[in-house]
């Protein structure tokens, strides 16, 4: 119903107001590249302030490129840590090498919530183009050229204190012609104001 304040609905207190938008609390536009390394390296980290997830959710968007010109199949391991605890880790498939260096568009979109006290839950999706664009990064080709995976994880962690959320990556081969670059990362919070 339009024009009816949320305080009229059961379960909403008068001082609680709904945010119709979101608020960006971290934005990184500088490039960060991981090349020639099989060591898990943090490519984006953001501190979740104490009690921020009470009645709220955090959305993380990360965009970048993956260069695979190593002469053979190679992939990477993707890991997410919260408060130093691993809540997701898995290796990707091996991506075929290209005789001509090219970048493949990469994106991850993740949600972190804590609906149950001290039981944060992560869910998200990871996309990577299966082949390069004619010009630029990524590929708009048919459905077989874009690879997408859904993932998630949970842990028992005290979210009433600030916790570091980290995104990490390690290549399966240490070659200078294989690299991952984070080009942009953004953290937004949305939900109930308290």
Backbone torsions as a table, in degrees:
resi	resn	phi	psi	omega
1	UNK	NA	133.7	178.8
2	UNK	-84.4	137.1	175.2
3	UNK	87.8	-0.2	178.4
4	UNK	-97.3	118.9	-179.4
5	UNK	-64.2	148.7	-179.0
6	UNK	-61.2	-24.4	-179.9
7	UNK	-64.3	-16.6	178.6
8	UNK	-78.6	-16.5	-178.5
9	UNK	-90.9	146.1	-179.3
10	UNK	-61.0	135.8	177.3
11	UNK	93.4	-8.1	178.2
12	UNK	-106.6	126.5	176.6
13	UNK	-84.6	152.8	-179.5
14	UNK	-56.7	-41.1	-178.0
15	UNK	-74.1	-13.7	-178.8
16	UNK	-81.7	128.9	178.1
17	UNK	-124.6	146.3	-178.9
18	UNK	-89.1	131.6	173.7
19	UNK	-83.1	123.6	179.1
20	UNK	-85.3	-11.7	177.5
21	UNK	-119.9	-154.5	175.6
22	UNK	-135.5	173.1	-179.4
23	UNK	-129.8	122.4	176.7
24	UNK	-78.0	125.2	178.3
25	UNK	-114.5	-2.4	172.0
26	UNK	-154.6	136.1	179.4
27	UNK	-144.1	123.4	177.2
28	UNK	-124.4	119.6	-177.8
29	UNK	-112.5	2.3	178.0
30	UNK	-85.5	142.2	179.8
31	UNK	-74.9	143.6	175.0
32	UNK	-135.9	121.8	-173.6
33	UNK	-115.8	137.8	173.2
34	UNK	-114.6	114.9	-179.9
35	UNK	-135.4	153.4	171.5
36	UNK	56.1	41.4	-177.0
37	UNK	-149.9	138.0	174.0
38	UNK	-108.5	12.4	178.7
39	UNK	-92.4	132.9	176.4
40	UNK	-59.2	122.9	-176.3
41	UNK	-127.5	134.1	178.2
42	UNK	-73.6	122.0	178.1
43	UNK	-105.4	-11.1	172.5
44	UNK	-158.1	133.9	176.7
45	UNK	-141.2	142.2	178.6
46	UNK	-144.4	138.1	177.8
47	UNK	-86.0	126.4	174.8
48	UNK	-87.3	112.1	-177.2
49	UNK	-58.8	155.4	179.7
50	UNK	-53.3	131.1	176.3
51	UNK	61.0	12.0	179.6
52	UNK	-61.1	-32.6	-175.1
53	UNK	-81.4	-0.4	178.2
54	UNK	-68.4	105.2	-179.3
55	UNK	76.9	13.5	-177.3
56	UNK	-136.5	170.0	176.5
57	UNK	-135.3	146.3	176.1
58	UNK	-107.6	134.4	174.5
59	UNK	-114.3	130.0	178.4
60	UNK	-114.9	129.4	174.7
61	UNK	-120.3	128.4	-179.9
62	UNK	-130.2	129.2	177.7
63	UNK	-122.7	146.9	178.8
64	UNK	-170.3	-164.6	178.8
65	UNK	-133.7	155.2	176.3
66	UNK	-127.4	118.0	179.4
67	UNK	-100.4	124.6	179.6
68	UNK	-128.5	95.9	176.8
69	UNK	-133.7	44.0	-173.4
70	UNK	-92.3	1.7	178.4
71	UNK	85.3	0.6	177.9
72	UNK	-164.3	177.4	-180.0
73	UNK	-68.4	138.4	178.4
74	UNK	-153.6	154.2	178.1
75	UNK	-142.7	-154.1	179.6
76	UNK	-154.6	161.8	172.8
77	UNK	-100.9	133.1	179.4
78	UNK	-111.5	130.2	-177.0
79	UNK	-134.6	143.7	174.3
80	UNK	-124.6	129.7	177.2
81	UNK	-122.4	145.4	175.2
82	UNK	-131.1	122.3	-178.2
83	UNK	58.6	31.9	-179.9
84	UNK	81.9	-3.4	179.9
85	UNK	-100.7	132.9	178.3
86	UNK	-73.8	123.4	176.5
87	UNK	-112.0	-9.9	171.7
88	UNK	-158.5	137.4	172.9
89	UNK	-157.2	133.7	178.0
90	UNK	-164.8	144.5	175.2
91	UNK	-83.8	152.0	174.8
92	UNK	-85.5	175.4	170.6
93	UNK	-71.3	167.7	173.8
94	UNK	-82.3	131.5	177.4
95	UNK	-95.1	138.0	-179.9
96	UNK	-66.4	147.2	177.3
97	UNK	-78.7	159.2	176.4
98	UNK	-115.7	138.8	177.5
99	UNK	-66.4	-26.4	177.7
100	UNK	-110.3	127.6	179.6
101	UNK	-55.3	132.6	176.6
102	UNK	-148.7	158.5	175.2
103	UNK	-108.5	148.4	179.5
104	UNK	-116.3	128.5	179.7
105	UNK	-61.9	140.7	-178.3
106	UNK	-134.4	139.7	178.4
107	UNK	-150.5	143.7	172.0
108	UNK	-132.6	140.6	176.0
109	UNK	-131.8	124.6	-172.4
110	UNK	-133.3	150.6	177.1
111	UNK	-125.0	135.8	177.0
112	UNK	-124.1	125.8	179.0
113	UNK	-136.7	164.9	-178.0
114	UNK	-142.5	62.7	-175.8
115	UNK	-68.8	-31.8	175.7
116	UNK	-102.0	133.4	-175.7
117	UNK	-50.2	126.4	176.2
118	UNK	55.2	39.6	174.9
119	UNK	-139.3	65.6	-177.7
120	UNK	-63.4	144.5	-177.9
121	UNK	-128.5	134.7	178.8
122	UNK	-112.1	137.0	170.3
123	UNK	-140.4	151.5	-177.9
124	UNK	-173.4	-176.3	178.7
125	UNK	-144.5	144.7	-177.2
126	UNK	-124.1	127.8	178.8
127	UNK	-120.7	145.3	171.6
128	UNK	-148.0	136.6	178.4
129	UNK	-70.1	141.6	-178.8
130	UNK	-81.5	-15.2	179.1
131	UNK	-151.8	163.5	-175.2
132	UNK	-76.0	160.7	173.8
133	UNK	-78.3	161.0	174.8
134	UNK	-64.4	-45.1	174.7
135	UNK	-137.8	133.8	179.5
136	UNK	95.1	-157.9	-176.8
137	UNK	-115.2	144.7	177.2
138	UNK	94.9	-165.9	-178.5
139	UNK	-161.2	131.6	177.1
140	UNK	-99.4	11.3	-175.5
141	UNK	-56.3	-158.0	-177.4
142	UNK	-73.6	176.6	-173.4
143	UNK	-62.4	-23.7	-178.7
144	UNK	-77.8	-10.0	-178.0
145	UNK	-95.7	-2.2	177.0
146	UNK	-118.0	124.7	-178.8
147	UNK	-103.7	133.4	-175.6
148	UNK	-137.7	136.7	177.2
149	UNK	-132.6	139.7	172.4
150	UNK	-98.7	146.7	-179.7
151	UNK	-150.3	168.7	178.9
152	UNK	-168.9	174.9	178.7
153	UNK	-178.4	163.2	-179.5
154	UNK	-146.3	160.3	177.7
155	UNK	-154.2	163.3	172.4
156	UNK	-95.5	114.8	-175.3
157	UNK	-153.3	138.9	-179.7
158	UNK	-73.4	106.4	-179.2
159	UNK	-92.9	6.5	173.7
160	UNK	-82.4	-4.4	171.6
161	UNK	-118.2	156.0	-179.2
162	UNK	-62.3	139.2	-179.5
163	UNK	-133.5	139.7	178.6
164	UNK	-85.1	125.6	175.2
165	UNK	-102.4	120.2	-175.3
166	UNK	-121.9	142.9	174.6
167	UNK	-117.0	125.5	-171.5
168	UNK	-129.0	155.4	-178.0
169	UNK	-146.6	144.7	172.8
170	UNK	-138.7	132.9	176.9
171	UNK	-75.9	153.1	176.2
172	UNK	-81.7	-13.7	176.2
173	UNK	-136.0	139.4	179.4
174	UNK	-95.7	88.8	179.2
175	UNK	-133.0	140.0	179.2
176	UNK	-65.2	-17.4	-179.1
177	UNK	-91.1	9.7	174.7
178	UNK	-123.8	122.0	-178.1
179	UNK	-150.2	155.8	173.4
180	UNK	-121.7	132.6	177.0
181	UNK	-124.6	123.8	170.6
182	UNK	-85.4	121.8	-178.2
183	UNK	-99.7	-30.2	-177.3
184	UNK	-154.3	141.6	173.6
185	UNK	-143.6	138.7	-177.9
186	UNK	-140.8	137.2	175.9
187	UNK	-119.2	123.3	179.2
188	UNK	-118.8	146.7	173.1
189	UNK	-119.0	140.1	176.1
190	UNK	-149.0	156.5	-178.6
191	UNK	144.3	-147.7	-177.1
192	UNK	-84.7	137.7	170.7
193	UNK	-82.0	136.7	177.6
194	UNK	-132.9	NA	NA
